[in-house]
């Protein structure tokens, strides 16, 4: 059995502008080095974070964009592992109109590795992410895992294995016809 696990922000939804705008409306300019980190990792004040979460869905609807991998996630019945909060996951599910399973939320990189290891004990895992550096780390540290790197907005993927080999994939609109071996 193959289990597909997807990152969320930048992978299934282009949300960076929405996240930054929601924080700004909540009264905080998000630091440039905060992207890819949990709110706790960059010391976001809890009251600001709660306000951002209340504003996020409306902002996401006006500035977010569904990415190709969202359709891939739905087709392969994948799940999500993310650094975003559960409230942000809920907003993205509403935005995409897809209630996908969640392996973990508000996870830092070390926790993501731990969760991927746990999943890889049960089945072969294909991890899908736009963060190439983290995907390569996961590939090195998690047995029974392959990393599918997403080229944002293009629907182009590169499947990496532990030997350092990469295979280019393009997924058409007819995703149900895709067979993974």
N, C-alpha and C positions, 0 to 999 in steps of 0.2 A: 504494500500500500504506500502511496505517496501522499504526504501532507504538504499543502502549500500554505506558507505563512508570509504575510505581507506587512511591510511597514505602512504607515498611513500617510503622513504629511509628505508631499512631494512624490509619493508613489501612486496612491489611488486618487488623491485630490491635491490640486495645486492650491495650497492654503496659506502660503507664506504672507502674502499681502493682507489676507483676512486676519491672520493672527496678529500681525503688527498693527493693523487698523483697530482691532478690538481692544488691544492693550492701550493704544493711544486714546481711544474714547473713554477708557477706564481711568485715564490720567497718568499713564506711564509710557515713555518711549522705550521700547524694547531694545536692549543693547545688541549690537551687531553680533557679538560672540555668544548670544543666548540661543540662537537657532540650533536645533538638534539636541538641546538639553531640556530636562524637565524643569518646570518652574522652580522647584526646590533647589535644583543644582545651580541656578543663577540667582538665587535669593530674591525671587519675586515676592513682594509683600502679599500675604494671604488675602487681605481685603481687596487688593487690586486684582489678584488672580480670580477671585470669586466674581468680581464685577465683569472682568473680561469674559468669563464663562457665560454669564447672563446675556452678554451682547453678541457672543460669537456666532450663533446660528444666523442671525439677521445680517451680520457683516459677511459671513461666508456666502450667503445667498446672493449678495450683491457683487462680491469680488472673487469668489472661489471658482474653480474650474474642475470638472470631472476629468480625470486622466484615463488613458486607454487601459491601464492596469485595473481600474475599477470593474470593467467588464470581464477581464480575465479572472479577478477575484470571485465574481459571481458565478462564472462558468465552471470553475474548478472547485467551487464550494470551499474556498480558502478562508483562513482566519487572519486576524490582525494582531500584531505585537507592536506597541508604540510607546513613545515617550510622552505622548499627549495624555491629558487627564481623561477620566471616564466621561466627564461632561463634554469634552471636545469630541470624543468618540461618538457619543450620542448625537451631537450636532452634525457630524459628518455622516452618520447613518441616515439621519433625516434628510440631509442635503442630497445624498446619493439615492435615497429611497431604497435602501438595502440594509437589512438588519443582519450584518455579518457577525460570526462568532469572534470573540475577543480572547486571545491567549493571555494578554497582559496589557495594562495601561499604566501611565506614569512611571515607566521603566527606564532607568538609566542603562547605559551600555552593558555594564556588568550583569545586571539583572536580565537584560535581553539574552545575553550569552547563556545564562543559567536556564532560562525558559526554553531556548532553542535546544540545549543539551537534553532537557527533559523530553521534549517532543521527539527528538531524534532517537531516543531509546525505544520509542514505541513504533516508529516507522521511518522511512526515508523522508527527509525534509528538503523541500526546495524553498529557500528564503528569498523573497522578492523585495528589493529596496533600491532607492535612488542614491543612497549614501555608499559609494564605492569603497571607501576606506573601511567603514564598519562591516560591510558585506565580506570583504577580504579577511578581516579579523575573524568574523564568524566562521568562515570557511576553514581557517587555520585551527580554530579552537573547538569546533563542534564536529564530532564524528558523524558519519552518515548524513551529511548535509551537502547540498549544492547551492550556489548563490546565483540568482538570476538578477543581473544588474539592469536597471531600467534607464533608458535614455528618455528623459522627460519630454512629454508632448509628442513624441514621434512614434510610439508603439513599437519601438525597437528594443530588443532585449539581448543580453549576452549571458549565456549559461556557463558558469565557471565551475570547474571541478578542482579537487585537491592537487592535481598534477599541474595546475596552472594553465590548462587548456580552456579555451572559450569557444562557444558555438553561438553564432548569431541567429536570432529568431526574429521574425516579423509575424505578428498575429493580425490576421485580417478581421473583418467584421464578423466572419463566420467562425467565431471562437469554438462553438461546440464541435467543429470538425477537427480540432487540434488534438492529437494524441501524444501523450508524454510516455516515453519508454525508459 
